């Protein structure tokens, strides 16, 4: 694969209207060789519940790979260990299942 090649692009809607969007594209300028965003959100309100993403520079005091969760206390951001895209996506799906 080469920079810009889409690795995964999928979306799933749940009966309550919430959605999961999974997107990743090859990028040699991003840590791990991929730019990704895994997001669980409400498209009607725009509220996000859970998101995994990465950035080219360390952000949020959480490193390159990080997790966002919105609760009654607001947004919580924490760093994530990144091994590979498949492992990372499996971790997101497990957490999504526990959250729902």
N, C-alpha and C positions, 0 to 999 in steps of 0.2 A: 504494500500500500504506500501511498505518497501523501504528502501534506495536502490537506483539503478533502481527502477521501472520507466520506461519511462511514463510520464504523457501525453505528446504530442510530436509528431515528424511529421511535415508536411512542404512541400515546394510547392510554387506556382510560375510559370513563367508568366510574362506579355508579351504582344506582342512586346514591345521594347527590350526584352531580359533580363530586370532586374528581380530579384527574391526576394521572401520573404521566409525566413526559420524561422520556429517556433520550438523551442526545449525546453523541460523541463523534468527534472528527479527528483524524490524524493531524498532528501538528508537532513538528520537531522543535518548535519554540516554547512548548509547554512541558513542564515536568511530567515524566512518564510517557512522553511522546503522543499525548492525546489531550484535547481540550474537551471537557465534558460538563454536563449539567443534568443531574437526576433530580426531578422536582415533583413533589406532591402538593397540590394546591386546589383552591376553589376558583374556577374561572369566572364565576358570577361576581364575586366580591373582590377578586384579585389577591385574597389572602393566601399566603403560603403557610404550609404546616411543616414541611421538611424539604431540605435541599442539600445535595452534595454537589460541590463544584471545585474547580481549581483555578489558579491564576498564575501568570508568568512570574509575578513577584510575590513575595510573602505578604499576606494581608491579614487584617483583623487580629494580628498577634497570634495567628493560628497556623502559619506556614503556607505552603503552596496548595495543599489539599485540605479542604475543610468542610464542615457540616454546619448547617444552619437549622435551628429548630425554633418554632414560634409557639410559645405557651402563654398562659395568663401573665407571666412575668416578663413578656416581651421576647425579643430575639436572643437566643443563646448560640454562640459560635464556638466551635472547638476544632482543633486540628485532627486530621485523620491520617493514618498510616496507609500508604498506597503501595501495593505490591504489583498488581496488574489490573486491567480494566474488568476482567471477568470476576475476580475476587471482590473488587470494589462494588460492582453491580450486585453481586450476591449479598453482600453486607447491607446495601441499601434496601434490597427487596425484603430481607429478613427484618430489618428495622421497620419498614413500611407495614409489614404484616402485623408486627407487634403493636404499632401505633394505631392501626385501624381497629 
